Structures are given as structure tokens and as C-alpha cells.
Amino acid sequence: MTSRRLILALPALLAARPGTATEARRQEQPPALRTPRPVQLRPGAPAAMLHASVDELGRSLSVRFSGTGAPETVFRFTSWYGYGRVFAVLPLRGRQVVLAAFEGNTGTGVYQELQAVIGQEDDGTARILAIETLRARETPMCNEAAYLSVRIVPDGGGLRLEQEARGVSGTCDPRRPPARFREIWSTMLRWSGRGVMQATPPPRNPGPSQRQVDLARVRTLEWLAAAPRSDVTVEDLQQLGLMDVVRTA
């Protein structure tokens, strides 16, 4: 895995230079939703007000709710560049879930954003229901490049993940032609209104990219199911393998 912080001062240097790759990252990201805004967290319950803010000092995104009957849980996500935000509110099982984006693996030639699905169970417990990559890219050397993108779409009693991995490898050896790859697949995340989301079983012979993504998903859903989670740190992402989902060869 490419180091997330090869040079600790790099984010500050990039932030100080307009027109750099940092600015390009801003332009390619799904825009933030304006908050506060009402959300229906449980069927038949009063709408809660959704709030999202970035702590510039701690580089973390905070998501919370207010109003009658709103959960008191505050969700916090690592946000190294301060780009953390809520970018979607989607319908699911007679209520709405909140999608929050935040930075994952970052460094020289590396940028990843993850998306967390936040919801409230039937018994009132607020928790993270799933964590998936939103988009990621690695351009380590020569003309090597690898990209992963995941779009979440409401689909009946769940959310459908539309995933694409593509890239080119073998560009450093002029004696060999480069190898291009591309994988497109979908995965359903279903939810009963209790616990965390559950993924449909993968195919018998998934491609290399899908295999990496599926492995991280299994670990992540097990971690989320062990106890209601509301905080996600860089260390969590590393241990779960969520920073290692981009195929580079």
C-alpha cells in the first residue's frame, strides 16, 4: 500500500498553492448538501435536523442530529484535507439514510474518498450501517494508473452499489506493452431496519478488483456489526483494509 503520509507537510503545501492537484480533487468530488436540513430517520417519527461540520484543527467531519426524538449520537470521520461532507440523503425502508464522504488513503499519487451510510434502527439506535469507497485513484510511477469508483443507488429494500475499476499497468518497462484492465460489477446491500447492512454473496469467480473490495467489505461489516459505531479513524481504515481496495497491477 502506498504510504498515506509520505511527507507530513505535503497537505499544507498543497493547500497553499492554488491550481494544484488539491484543487482538482475539490472539483471532482460530489458537492456537499447544505445543512441543517430535515431528514426522516425513522418511519412515523418527527423529522430530525441534520447538521454537518468540519473541525479544521482536528481534520474531522462531525455529523449530528437535533430536534424532538433525534438521536444524541455524534458521528466523527477522519478528514485529512478537510473535505469531509454530507453529500446525499437517500430513501430506504420508509425512512432516509445519510451518506457522508471523507478522505481515506492519501499521499503522493494517491487519493481516496470513502462514503459512510448513517441510519437509525427501528429501536432508535443510530449507527453507521456500511462504509464503501466513493472514488479512489493511484498513480504511483511512470504512466501507471488505477481507479475505483462506487455509486450508491436506492433499490427496493436496499442500496445497489455500481462499481467500476480500471487502469493500466506495466508502463515502466519499454520492452513490454502496457496492460489495461477494467471491471464493472454491482453489489446489493440489504437492510432489515435492525443492525448493519448485509451484502449479497459475491460470484464464484470475481475479478481481482472485486475480490479486494469484497474482502474489505466483509471485514468492515463484521466490525460495524460488533457494536454500534459512530467514529471512524485512519487506524480503523487501515485495519479493515479499506485503504487497500485499489488494484494496481
N, C-alpha and C positions, 0 to 999 in steps of 0.2 A: 504494500500500500504506500502510495506517495505520502510523505510527511505532511501533516496538516499545518504545521507551523515551521517550515524550514528556516525562515528568517522572521523572528518575532516582530521586528519593526516594519515588515513589509506592509501590513494593512494600513498603518498610519501613513506611510509614504505614499501608497496608492490613493488614499483618501485626500491627500493634499495636492494631488495632481489631476486636474480635470481633463477629461478626454482620454483617460487611460482605460484599461480593461475593467477597472472597478465601475466606471460609469457605464460601460457596455453591459455589465451584469444588471444594473438597475433597469436598463431599457428592455431586457429580455424577460424580466420577471412578471408574473401575473400581478396586476396592481392591487393595492390594499383596498379593502372595503372601509368606508367611513364608519367610525364608531364614535359615540354609542349608537346602537341600533337595536330594535326589538327582535328577539328570537323566541320561538316556541320550543322549549326544551323537552316538554312532556305533553302528551295528549290531554286536552281538557284543562291544563294548568294555565294560570296567567302568564302572559309573555314576560320574559326577563329582558333586561337591558344588557347588551354585550359591550364590554369595554376591552380595548387592546392598546398597549403602550410598550415602548422600548426604553429600557433603562440604559442610557448612553454610557454610564460609568461601568456597569456590570455586564454590558453587552448581552442582555437577555430580554426576551419578549415575555410580557405578562398578559394573560387573558383572564378576565373575571366577569362575574355577572352581578347585577343588582336588581332590586325590586321584590315584591311580595312573593315569598316562596322560592326565591332564587337560591341556587347552591352557593355556599360560602367558599368553596374551593377556589383557590387561585392557581392557575396553570402557568408554569415558567419553562421557557425553552431557551437553550443556548442560541446566541445570535452574534457571532464574532464580528461581522461587519455592521451590525445594527439594522439589517434589512428584514428582520422578523416582522410578521404582519398576519392579520386575518385576511384571507382573500376570497372566501366563499362561505355561504350558508346553504346547505342542501337539505331537501326533504328526505326523511327516512322513517318509515313505520309510524306515520301520523304525527311526527314531530320534525324538528330540524336539528342537524348537527353542524358544527362549526369546523372549518378547515383552516388551520394555522400553518404558515410556512416559516421555516427557519433554516439557518445555514448548518450544513453537516461538515463534510470533508472539504477543507480549503487549503490553499498553499500555491506554490509556484506551478502554474499549468494545471491547476485542479480547482474545480468549483462545484459544489453540490448543494442543492436545497432539498429539504425534506418537508413532508406535509403530515400533520397530525390531525386525526379525526377526533373531535371532542364532543361528547354527548352525555346525556343524563339517563340513567337506567329507570325502569319502572318504579323502583323503590326509592328514587330520589338521589341515588349516588351519582355524582358527577365524576367522570374519569376519561382518560384517553382510550379510545376504542381501537385505534390502529395507527401505525406510523409507516409511511411509504416514501420512497424517493419521489420528488416532484420533477426535478431535472438535474442532470449531472454531466460533467464533461471532464476529460483528462487529455491533455496534450503534452506529454512528458518530454519528447525529444524528436529530432528530425521532423518528419511530417506525420508522426504517429498521432492518432486521434481516436477517442472513444466517447460515445454519447449515450445517455439513457434518459428517456422521458416517460412520465406516467401521468395519465389524465384520469380523474375520478368522475364517473357518471352515475347518477341515480338510476337504479334498475330494480323496480319492484320492492322487495323487502331487503334490498342490499345495495351495495355500491359496486359498480363494474370498473375494474382497472384496465385501461387501454394502454399497453406498454410497448415501447419500441427501443431497441438497442441497435446501434450502428457504429461503424468505424472503419479504420484502415490500420493495418499493422505491417511490419517488415519493411519499413521505408528507409531504415538506416543502412541496409546492405544494397549497394548499387548493382550487385551481380544477380539479385533476385527480384522478381516483380512483387510489388506490394499486394497484400491480401486484404480484400474488403469483406466485411461481414454485415449482416442485417438480420435481426429477428423481430417479429411482431407477434404479440400474443395478448390474451386477455385473461383476467382472473376475477372471479366473483368473491366479494366479501359480504357475508350474510350476518345479520344480527337479529336476535330474538327480542331485544329490549332488556336483556339481562347479560351481565358480563361483558366481554370484549367481542369483537367481530371474529368470524371464522372464515377461513379461505377454503374454496373448493379444492379438492385434491389436484395436484399437478398431473400432467400427462405422463405416460410411462417413460418416454424418452425426450425430456425437454432439452432445448438448446443450451449451450454453455452460459449465455447471459441469463436466461430464465432460471437455470439451476442456481446461480449465485443469488439472484433476487429471492427465489423461493426459500433458500436456506436461511437468509437473514430474516425473512418474514416469519418462519417457524419460530426462531429464537425470540423474535420481538413479541409475537402474540403470546407465547408462553410467559414472558416477563410481564407483559401487561395484565395477564390473567391471574398472576400470583397474588396481586394486591392492587387496589385502585391506584393508578399512577397519575400524578399531576406535574411532576418535574422531569425534565429530560436534560442531561448534561452531556458534554463531549465524551466523558468516560463511559456513559451508558451506550452511546452510539458506537464507540469502539468495541466494547464487549459484545454487543449484539451483532456485530458485523455489518451494520448499516452503512459504514463508510467504505465497504469493500464490494459494492454491488456493480461497479462498472467494469466490464470486460475490456482488458487492454491487449489481448493477443488472440 
